[in-house]
Amino acid sequence: MAAPARSAVVVGAGVGGLAVAGGLARTGWRVTVLERADRLRAEPTALLLWPGGVRALHALGLGAGLPGIATPVAGSGLRRPDGRWLVQPGTEPGEPPLLTHAEDLHDALVAGLGDRVEARTSTTARPLRGGGAGAPGGTFGADLPGVTDGRHTWQADLVVAADGIGSTLRAAVAPGTATVSGGATAWRAVIPWYRAPSLPAELAAPVVAQQGGHRFRTAPLGERSGTGTSGRGGIYWSATVPGAPRPEPPGTQLELLRRWFAGWRPPVGELLSATEPGDVVQRELRELRPLPGRLAVPVGAGALVLLGDAGHGFADHLGTGAGLALEDAATLVAAVRTVLTGAQLHAAVAGYDRTRRARTDEVRRRTRRLGDTGPVAGSGRVLARRRARAAAAAADWHPPAG
């Protein structure tokens, strides 16, 4: 007898949303992806994938193409703006993270959706109102969770809120949680390989330069070859500065960055000089307070699940966001792979809730200390130790057995 069809609605087509949609489809679920933007696309920047995120991609069946689009960030050094080393390049222990152009990873995730996934763009979903028994806060129908954009309604056995830290669905699970500023703003850019400055080997190596709350990370993405084995290529940099986002146009923001980081040792100035306004993406570091007390709730015979920043967004000073979202996706797919709706599905998402909250709480605790600008954190030894512990926490994840 064929297994009964199971349906899922995934709200949000970012890294986590696309990964969980493809993973569910490959295990027999019929999936609809709802995205608020007018098309499926990624920002023109880069993403850091810590080993846990890489393992999650392999668990989801999406890891085979990684060598062609990702570059190991091996032996990233840590130094002061004047060039004084706190951690020498090449001395960090453990498996290195991978750096990939966001558009390359996005293309791979879209290709992995298959023909069991329907994607709808220009759709801003919100909870489907109703007074069903067992619905959290009375916001969903009695039988299955659902969402609406005001014109159309979607109900499914499983609704996955993967719509980021500003989630429109999170209040149905965690009504007391709000999004607040993390006290800093980050700028990210990829200088295309054909415009990237030529740097000597000692300057091309991955480096994090830090002084107080100012941080500048650099890493190579390689050169794009005729066979496409190194993806889009280029040089990636990110800059973090205390304070609110800047309202000025990108060109003015870039000039401010050049002023704020003037005098920092190469290649900071060289990279900022080679950057054009269209390369730069500005994002405020935000976090959820208090953290949701749960990431999943039963709704009738179905369930609603928070995934990625929608459930555990925090001011990320280490670049763990994409990897944690992929871990969420792999964990959820493994949990619901063979279950039926009703009690089995409820138990499966309860297990997801327990394991993912424990995991993300640990990473959050370790990484948020990297944003500490107090006098103790200014000690090179303390800063290096905190960074090593945060990196170890980010890497310490393996897919569920089976």
C-alpha positions in Angstrom: 0.0 0.0 0.0 1.4 3.4 -0.9 2.2 5.8 1.9 -0.4 8.6 2.2 0.6 11.9 0.6 2.0 14.5 3.0 2.1 18.2 2.3 4.2 21.1 3.5 4.2 24.8 3.1 7.6 26.5 3.5 7.5 30.3 4.0 10.7 31.9 2.9 13.1 30.9 0.1 16.4 31.6 1.8 19.1 29.0 2.5 17.1 27.2 5.2 13.8 27.4 3.3 15.1 26.0 0.0 17.1 23.3 1.8 14.2 22.0 3.8 11.8 22.2 0.8 14.1 20.1 -1.3 14.8 17.7 1.5 11.1 17.2 2.3 10.3 16.7 -1.4 13.0 14.0 -1.8 11.4 12.1 1.0 8.0 12.1 -0.5 6.4 15.3 0.7 4.5 17.6 -1.7 5.9 21.1 -1.0 4.9 24.6 -1.7 7.4 27.4 -1.2 6.1 31.0 -0.6 8.6 33.8 -1.0 7.8 37.5 -0.5 10.3 38.8 -3.1 9.4 39.0 -6.7 11.8 36.1 -7.7 14.0 33.5 -6.1 17.4 35.1 -5.7 20.3 35.5 -3.3 22.3 38.5 -2.3 25.5 39.1 -4.2 27.7 38.3 -1.2 29.3 35.2 0.4 28.3 32.8 3.1 30.5 31.0 5.6 29.6 27.3 6.1 31.0 25.8 9.3 31.5 22.0 9.3 28.1 21.4 10.8 26.4 23.2 7.9 28.6 21.3 5.4 27.6 18.0 7.0 23.9 19.1 6.9 24.2 19.7 3.1 25.6 16.2 2.6 22.8 14.7 4.8 20.3 16.5 2.6 21.9 15.1 -0.5 23.2 18.4 -1.7 26.9 18.2 -0.8 28.3 16.6 -4.0 28.8 20.0 -5.8 30.4 21.8 -2.9 34.0 21.4 -4.0 33.1 23.3 -7.2 31.6 26.3 -5.5 33.3 26.5 -2.0 36.8 27.5 -0.8 38.2 26.2 2.5 38.9 29.1 4.9 41.9 27.2 6.3 44.0 28.7 9.1 42.2 32.1 9.4 44.4 34.4 11.4 43.4 36.9 14.0 45.2 40.2 14.4 45.0 43.8 15.6 44.6 46.7 13.1 48.3 47.5 13.4 49.2 44.0 12.2 50.1 42.4 15.5 49.0 38.8 15.4 46.8 37.3 18.2 46.5 34.0 16.3 48.9 33.2 13.5 47.4 32.1 10.2 47.4 28.3 9.8 47.4 27.6 13.5 43.7 27.2 14.3 42.8 23.5 15.0 40.0 21.6 13.6 38.2 21.2 10.3 38.0 24.6 8.4 34.7 26.2 7.4 33.9 26.7 3.7 33.3 30.0 2.0 30.9 30.1 -0.9 29.3 32.8 -3.0 25.7 33.1 -1.9 24.4 33.0 -5.5 26.3 29.8 -6.2 24.8 28.1 -3.1 21.4 29.4 -4.0 21.6 28.0 -7.5 22.5 24.6 -6.0 19.6 24.7 -3.6 17.1 25.7 -6.3 18.4 22.9 -8.6 17.7 20.5 -5.7 14.0 21.4 -5.4 12.9 18.9 -8.0 9.5 18.6 -9.5 7.6 18.0 -6.3 8.1 21.6 -5.2 5.9 24.5 -6.3 7.4 28.0 -5.7 5.3 31.1 -5.6 6.9 34.6 -5.4 5.5 38.0 -4.5 3.7 36.3 -1.6 3.8 37.7 1.9 2.3 34.9 4.1 0.7 35.5 7.5 -1.1 33.1 9.8 -4.5 31.9 8.7 -6.9 33.1 11.3 -9.3 30.7 12.9 -10.4 29.4 16.3 -9.5 25.8 16.1 -9.0 23.6 19.1 -5.3 23.0 19.8 -4.2 25.9 17.7 -1.6 28.1 19.4 -3.3 31.3 20.4 -6.3 30.4 18.3 -4.5 31.5 15.1 -4.9 28.5 12.9 -7.7 26.2 11.8 -8.6 23.1 13.8 -7.5 20.5 11.3 -4.2 21.7 9.8 -2.0 24.8 10.0 -2.3 27.3 7.3 -1.2 30.7 5.9 -2.7 33.3 3.7 -1.6 36.3 1.7 -5.0 37.9 1.8 -6.0 36.5 -1.6 -5.1 32.8 -1.4 -4.9 30.3 1.4 -2.6 27.4 1.9 -3.1 24.6 4.5 -0.7 21.7 4.9 0.3 19.0 7.3 3.5 20.9 8.1 4.1 24.7 7.9 7.7 25.7 8.1 8.4 29.3 9.0 11.8 30.0 7.4 11.1 33.7 6.7 14.0 35.2 8.7 14.4 37.2 11.9 11.5 39.4 10.9 9.2 36.3 10.6 5.5 37.0 10.0 4.6 33.6 11.5 6.7 33.5 14.6 4.1 35.2 16.8 1.9 32.1 16.4 4.5 30.1 18.2 6.3 32.6 20.4 4.0 35.7 20.9 6.2 37.2 23.5 9.3 37.3 21.4 10.4 40.6 19.8 13.2 41.6 17.4 15.7 44.1 18.8 19.0 45.6 17.7 22.2 43.7 18.4 24.1 47.0 18.7 26.1 46.8 15.5 25.8 46.9 11.7 27.6 44.7 9.2 28.6 45.3 5.6 29.5 42.5 3.3 30.9 42.4 -0.3 32.4 40.2 -2.9 34.9 41.9 -5.2 34.6 40.0 -8.5 37.6 38.0 -9.5 38.2 40.2 -12.6 38.2 43.4 -10.5 39.9 42.0 -7.3 43.3 43.5 -6.5 46.3 41.2 -6.8 47.6 40.5 -3.3 50.7 38.7 -2.2 50.2 35.4 -0.5 50.6 36.7 3.0 47.8 39.2 2.4 45.5 36.9 0.5 45.1 34.4 3.4 41.9 34.5 5.4 42.3 37.1 8.2 40.1 38.7 10.9 41.3 42.0 12.1 39.6 43.3 15.3 39.8 46.3 17.6 37.0 46.9 20.1 33.7 46.6 18.3 35.3 47.1 14.8 36.0 43.9 12.9 37.1 43.3 9.3 37.2 39.8 7.8 38.8 38.9 4.5 38.9 35.6 2.6 39.6 34.6 -1.0 36.9 32.9 -3.2 39.3 32.0 -5.9 39.3 32.8 -9.6 36.5 31.7 -11.9 37.8 29.3 -14.5 36.4 28.3 -17.8 35.0 25.1 -16.3 33.3 26.9 -13.5 35.1 24.8 -10.9 35.5 27.8 -8.6 32.1 29.3 -8.8 31.9 33.1 -9.2 35.2 33.7 -7.5 36.6 36.9 -6.2 37.6 38.2 -2.7 35.1 38.4 0.1 35.2 41.0 2.9 32.9 41.9 5.8 33.1 44.8 8.2 31.2 45.2 11.5 30.9 48.5 13.2 29.0 49.4 16.4 25.8 51.4 15.9 22.7 51.6 13.8 22.5 51.1 10.0 23.4 54.1 7.9 20.6 55.7 5.9 23.0 57.1 3.2 23.2 55.6 -0.3 25.7 52.8 -0.8 28.4 55.1 -2.2 28.4 57.2 0.9 28.4 54.1 3.2 31.5 52.9 1.3 33.2 56.2 1.9 32.4 56.0 5.6 33.9 52.5 5.8 37.0 53.7 4.1 37.2 56.5 6.7 36.5 54.3 9.7 39.1 51.7 8.7 41.7 54.1 7.5 45.2 53.2 8.8 44.4 49.5 9.2 47.1 47.2 7.9 46.7 45.8 4.3 44.7 44.5 2.7 41.9 46.4 4.3 42.4 49.6 2.4 43.2 47.9 -0.8 39.9 45.9 -0.7 37.8 48.9 0.2 39.4 50.8 -2.6 38.6 48.1 -5.1 35.0 47.8 -3.9 32.2 49.5 -5.8 28.9 50.7 -4.2 26.9 47.9 -6.0 29.0 45.3 -4.3 28.1 46.3 -0.8 25.2 44.8 1.3 24.4 46.4 4.6 22.6 44.5 7.4 21.9 45.5 10.9 22.8 42.8 13.5 19.5 41.9 15.2 18.4 39.3 17.7 15.3 37.8 19.3 14.5 38.7 22.9 13.5 36.6 24.7 14.3 33.6 22.7 11.3 31.5 21.7 10.4 29.0 24.4 9.7 26.5 21.6 10.4 26.1 17.9 7.4 23.9 17.1 3.8 23.5 18.0 1.1 20.9 17.0 -1.9 22.3 15.1 -4.7 19.8 14.7 -3.1 16.8 13.0 -0.3 19.0 11.7 2.4 21.2 13.0 4.1 24.6 12.7 7.9 24.8 12.9 10.3 27.7 13.1 13.5 27.3 11.2 16.7 29.4 10.9 16.7 33.0 12.1 12.9 32.9 12.5 13.4 30.7 15.5 16.8 31.6 16.9 18.1 34.8 15.3 20.9 36.5 17.1 23.7 39.0 16.5 26.0 36.7 14.7 29.7 37.7 15.0 31.1 34.5 13.6 29.0 33.9 10.4 27.0 30.9 11.7 23.6 31.8 10.4 23.6 29.9 7.1 25.1 26.7 8.7 22.6 26.7 11.6 19.7 27.0 9.1 21.0 24.1 7.2 21.4 22.1 10.4 17.8 22.9 11.2 16.7 21.7 7.7 18.6 18.4 8.0 17.3 17.8 11.5 13.7 18.4 10.5 13.8 16.4 7.4 15.3 13.4 9.3 12.7 13.8 12.0 9.6 13.7 9.7 11.0 11.5 7.0 8.7 8.5 7.6 6.2 9.8 10.1 2.4 10.0 9.5 0.4 13.1 10.5 -1.1 13.3 14.0 0.7 11.9 17.0 3.8 10.7 15.0 4.3 14.2 13.5 3.7 15.9 16.8 6.4 13.7 18.5 8.8 14.3 15.6 8.6 18.1 15.7 8.8 18.0 19.6 12.1 16.2 19.1 13.3 18.8 16.6 12.4 21.5 19.1 14.4 20.0 21.9 17.5 19.2 20.0 17.6 22.5 18.0 17.0 24.8 20.9 19.8 23.1 22.9 22.2 23.4 19.9 21.5 27.0 18.9 21.5 28.2 22.5 25.1 26.9 22.9 26.3 28.5 19.6 24.5 31.8 20.5 26.1 31.9 23.9 29.6 31.4 22.5 29.4 33.7 19.5 27.7 36.6 21.1 30.7 37.1 23.4 32.7 38.0 20.4 30.7 41.2 20.2 31.8 42.2 23.8 33.8 45.4 23.6 34.5 45.7 27.3 38.1 46.1 28.7 38.5 42.4 29.5 37.5 41.4 25.9 40.2 43.8 24.6 42.8 41.4 25.9 44.3 39.6 22.9 44.5 36.4 24.9 40.8 36.6 25.9 39.7 37.5 22.4 41.6 34.6 20.8 40.3 32.1 23.4 36.7 33.3 22.9 37.0 33.0 19.1 38.5 29.5 19.3 35.7 28.3 21.6 33.0 29.9 19.4 34.5 28.3 16.3 34.6 24.9 18.1 30.9 25.2 19.1 29.9 26.2 15.5 31.7 23.1 14.1 30.4 20.6 16.7 27.3 19.2 15.0 26.6 15.9 13.2 23.4 14.8 11.4 20.9 12.7 13.3 21.6 8.9 13.0 19.6 7.2 10.3 
